[in-house]
Amino acid sequence: MAKQRIIVDGFGGDNAPAEILKGCRMAADELGVQIILTGSAERLRAAAQENQVDISDFEIIGCPDVITMEDEATDIMRAKKESSMAVGLRALAEGRGDAFASAGNSGALVVGATLIVKRIKGIKRVAFAPLMPKSEGFFMLCDGGANNECRPEMLAQFGRMGAVYMQKVMGLKDPRVGLANVGTEAHKGGELQQEAYVLLKESGLHFVGNVEAREIPEDAADVVV
């Protein structure tokens, strides 16, 4: 079986590239993935040598620019289209890898994922979906910060995407989906939460209803939207 190819923004994040390289080395060794780095090859190799990180088996896609946290999100499509993030997303869209990871400018990542890689047909919005610890195991928070405003159908889609990921990638047979709300009763929340509740209940997912924030770490659900 071929190794999964993970494209990594070598200059995304406050402590890049040194900490990125260390994490990539750990991922390659522990998970058996193939790492493809994007960014200045000279600077990546210099950082690797300085920090004693072996990247000899990593592929590097060289590019001259970096998106900073101060850049506008849309710069990824214009002024910073040759940045390590933009080049990595284009490589993913071209099929050169199986996934892309960046700890950089989150707004730019949302714009790039939407306009360069593009969404699954029918999906309204991209979403951040971090896996977080709970009393036993872990849960997915979806969306974890990509969107300021959502419609009910978007929350329902987040629930479905999260459930598929937890089933296919994390190996949960029947992942439970919960809706973060101010109370557990079906009528709680505003119009958004009430309409999303109905959509999730009728979705065919293993929907466990509303979940109060304080209950999320206590094994309330496997996916929280």
C-alpha positions, -999 to +999 in steps of 0.1 A: +000+000+000+014+034-010+022+059+017-003+088+022+013+120+008+008+150+031+017+184+018+027+207+046+031+245+045+067+248+058+063+284+068+028+284+083+027+292+120+044+314+146+074+291+151+079+280+115+098+265+100+117+248+129+086+234+147+069+225+115+099+204+105+100+187+139+063+178+137+067+165+101+096+143+112+075+128+140+045+123+116+067+105+090+083+083+116+052+075+137+025+074+110+045+063+080+033+092+058+053+108+030+059+145+036+060+172+009+071+206+022+064+239+005+085+270+009+121+282+004+142+250+000+173+269+011+156+281+043+140+248+051+173+229+047+191+255+068+165+252+096+166+214+095+204+214+098+203+240+127+177+220+146+192+185+137+160+174+119+165+148+091+144+159+061+164+140+035+134+118+026+110+148+023+101+163-010+103+201-012+083+222-036+102+255-037+085+289-036+097+323-026+069+339-005+051+335+028+016+346+039+019+363+073-008+366+100-011+403+090-018+396+053-054+399+040-071+365+035-076+373-002-039+379-008-036+342-013-052+346-047-033+378-057-003+393-040+008+361-023-001+335-049+035+322-048+034+318-010+040+284+007+003+281+015-009+289-020+016+267-037+007+238-013-030+242-020-024+242-057-003+211-054-032+194-036-057+205-063-033+191-089-033+157-072+003+158-060-008+149-024-036+134-004-040+162+021-026+197+030-018+210+064-009+246+075-007+263+108-007+297+091-032+325+084-066+308+089-085+333+068-062+327+039-065+290+043-103+292+041-101+313+010-075+291-006-094+259+003-126+273-012-112+289-044-081+268-052-089+233-040-127+239-041-155+223-021-172+189-024-202+194-048-232+205-028-212+216+003-220+252+012-190+261+033-155+247+043-151+241+080-122+237+105-127+204+123-102+199+151-101+167+171-101+175+208-098+154+240-128+144+262-132+122+293-127+091+272-112+094+237-118+124+215-144+144+197-146+166+166-156+203+168-171+213+135-169+242+127-140+253+148-136+288+136-137+291+098-171+307+096-186+337+115-221+331+104-239+299+092-273+288+080-291+258+094-283+236+064-246+244+068-246+231+104-264+199+091-237+195+065-209+199+091-226+172+111-226+148+081-190+156+071-178+151+107-196+118+110-182+105+078-147+115+089-150+100+123-163+067+108-139+064+078-107+079+093-110+075+130-128+041+129-159+049+149-187+026+138-217+048+146-205+083+155-229+104+176-236+140+164-246+167+189-256+203+184-239+228+207-266+249+223-276+268+255-297+239+267-305+203+259-342+207+252-353+207+215-368+242+216-336+259+230-315+283+211-324+308+184-338+303+150-305+289+137-302+263+163-339+253+162-339+248+124-306+230+125-319+207+152-348+196+129-325+191+099-301+170+120-329+150+135-342+141+100-307+135+086-304+098+093-273+105+114-269+093+150-281+126+163-281+128+201-297+163+203-285+195+219-253+195+239-244+222+265-209+234+262-199+222+297-210+187+288-190+184+256-158+171+273-179+145+292-184+121+263-217+138+252-210+133+214-184+123+189-191+152+166-202+186+179-216+212+155 
